[in-house]
Amino acid sequence: MIKHKKHIIVLVITLIVIIVINLISSHVYKRFDLTKDKRYTLSEAAKRTIEAVNAPLIVDVFLEGDFPSEFRRLRNETQQILEEFGVSNGNLKFNFINPLEDESTRQQNIQQLAQRGMQPFQITVQDNGKTSQEVVIPWALASYNEQTVIVPLIKNKIGATDQELVNGSIQNLEYVFAEAFKKLVNPKGKKIAVLRGNGQLKDAYVADFLQKLGEHYLLAAFTLDSVASNAQNTLQDLKAYDLIISAKPMEAFSEEEKYVLDQYTMHGGKSLWLTEAIIMDQDSLYRNSGKAIAIMKDLNLSDFFFKYGVRINPVMVNDLYSAPITLAIGEGSNAQFQPVQWPYSPLAANNPNHPITTNINPVRFDFASQIDTLKNNIDKTILLRSSQLTKLVGVPSEVDLEIVTQEPDPKTYINPYQSLAVLLEGEFTSVYKNRVKPFQLSDDKTTSVSTKMIVIADGDVIKNDVIKNKPQELGFDRMTGRRFGNSEFLENAVNYLLNDDGLINIRTKEVALQFLDPLKIEQEKTKWQIVNIALPLVILALFGIVFSYVRKRKYT
C-alpha cells in the first residue's frame, strides 16, 4: 500500500512539473545555437534591418526542387536563416516555390525570371558515372510595401567547385538578406557626390555601378568649377555629401581645388579615388595598329596623397595572373576573335581578412599603377594586390599587342605582390598644414576628425563597356562569360566607407561546412550499401540465435 502511494505521488509530481514547464514555455521562447561557428545566430546589425518592419515582408525563394546534396544544403540553410529573421520579427514570411516543376510552364517561367534579372544557373550532376546538366534558380524576391528587391543566393566564384560555391554562398546568406531588407525598409539617407570637371569618366562608362549605388544612396554630379569664384560656398556645398567619388580624372587639379578637397576630408568627408599615374588604355592600342606609348600622367595630386600616407607610382603592373583581351587571330577572312591572356590586365587577389574583399572574385585592372604605403599615423589596409609573378614596367615605354605571341620569362617577374588598392583610416593631417594656402577659409582645419579614404591605382576598375550606346554590366566579360569582382568590390567599398551600422562586417563571418567526397562515394557506394543493409540483418540473426539458445538453456 505504501509503495502504491509512492508511485501515485511520483506520478502527480511528474504531471505538475510537465504542466509548469508547458506554461512557462508558452510564454518564454528561446532558441539555442549549438553550432561551433554560430551560423544560426544573427548579428545585431542584421536584426536591426527588420526592427522597423510593421507590415508583411514576403520572401519568395525559387531554390526548390530535386537537387544534388550541395544545393539541397544551400536550400536548407536559406530556410534556416529566414527562420532566424522570422524569429526577430514575426512580420517576415517566406515561401519556397519551384518554378520548374510544371513542364508546360517551365520555359515560360525561366524566361520571365531572366527578364527580371534572375538568370538560371547550370549545375553538373553526376550519377552512376553519368554526367548531366540541370537548371536551378538560385534567387529570391523580397517584397515590402509594394517594393520588391532581388536577392542572389549563389555567390559565384571563378574556378570554384560546387562545394566551394555552396560554402561561399551559405557564408554570404545573412549579408545578402540583411542588405535586401535594408533596401526595402530604410529610406535613402547618405549622399554621394560624383566629381566632374577634371576629365573623369563620362556617365555612360560608370552607369552600371552608379545605377546599383542609386538603390542605396542619393547621387549627384559635382564640379569644382566654382572654387575660383567662391571657394567657401563650394566647400559648404561639398560638405553636404557623405562621400565623393573621383573616377579616372585626366586633367590636373588646381591648388584651389585640392585645398577644398583637403578641407572636405578634414571635416570628416569620405573619399573613393580611382586614378593611375600613367596614360594608357586598350583603346589606344586598337586605334594605333596595336602599338602605343605609355607616358606619365601628372594630376598634381602627388603631395595630396603623400601627406595622407600613399604614393601612386608612374609604372605599369605586368602580371602573369591576368584577364584576357579579345584579338582577331588569323589573316583576312579567316581571322577569328579569340581571348588571349593579357599581362597588363592583372587580376588582383583580395584580402580575405577584410569585409570589403572577403569572398569576392578577382578584380580586373587595366594598365594599373602601383601604390606605396608611407609611414604616418594613418591605419592602412591593403585591399587588393597583384600575384607573385609580377613585374613593374616604367614609363615612357611602348606597349605592343604582339607580346601575346611571345612566351613570357618568369625569371623577369621579380616584383611580387604589388599593392593596387589601399584603405586609409584615422585622423588625417591637412596637406596644407604649415603651407601657404591658396585662399582663406573661415573654418580651416589642420587635423581631421576620424574618417576613411580608399585609393585604387586604376580608374578602369569602375569602367563598364558601352556597346551601341548601351552600358554593359561592370566586370562581365562577354567573350569568355567570366564575371570578375569589380562591381562587388566597389559596392562593398562604398558600403564600408559610408555605413556605420556594422552590416558590412557580416561578410567576414566564417561558416565551415563538411561535404561528402563525391569520388569516394562513387568508389565505395556498393560497400556501404551492403554494410547498411546486410549488417543489421546479420546482427538481428545473431541476436535471435543467442536469444533462442539462452531461452532453451534456461527452461530445459
Buried (B, 14 or more C-beta within 10 A) or exposed (E): EEEEEEEEEEEEEEEEEEEEEEEEEEEEEEEEEEEEEEBBBBBEBBBBBBEEBEEEBBBBBBBBBEBBEBBBBBBEBBBEBBEBBBEBBEBBEBEBBBBBEEEEEBEEBBEEBEEEEBBBBEBEBBEEEEEEEBEBBBBBBBBBEEEBBBBBBBBBBEEBEBBBBBBBBBBBBBBBBBBBBBBBBEEEEBBBBBBBBBEBBEEBBBBBBBEBBEEBBBBEEBBBEEBEEEBBEBBBBBBEBBBBBBBBBEEBBBBBBBBBBBBBBBBBBBBBBBBBBBBBBBEBBEEEEBEBEBEBBEBBBBBBBBBBBBBBBBBBBBBBBBBBBBBEBEEEEEEEEEBEEBBBBBBBBBBEEBBBBBBBBBBBBBBBBBBBBEEBEBEBBBBBBBBBBBBBBEBEEEBEBEEBEEEBEEEEBEBEEBBBBBBBBBEBBBBBBEEEBBEEBEEBBBEBEEBBBBBBBBBBBBBBBBEEEEBBBBBBBEEEEBBBBBBBBBBBBBBBBBBEBEBBBBBBBEBEBEBEEBEEEEEEEEEEEEEEEEEEEEEEEEEEEEEEEEEEEEEE
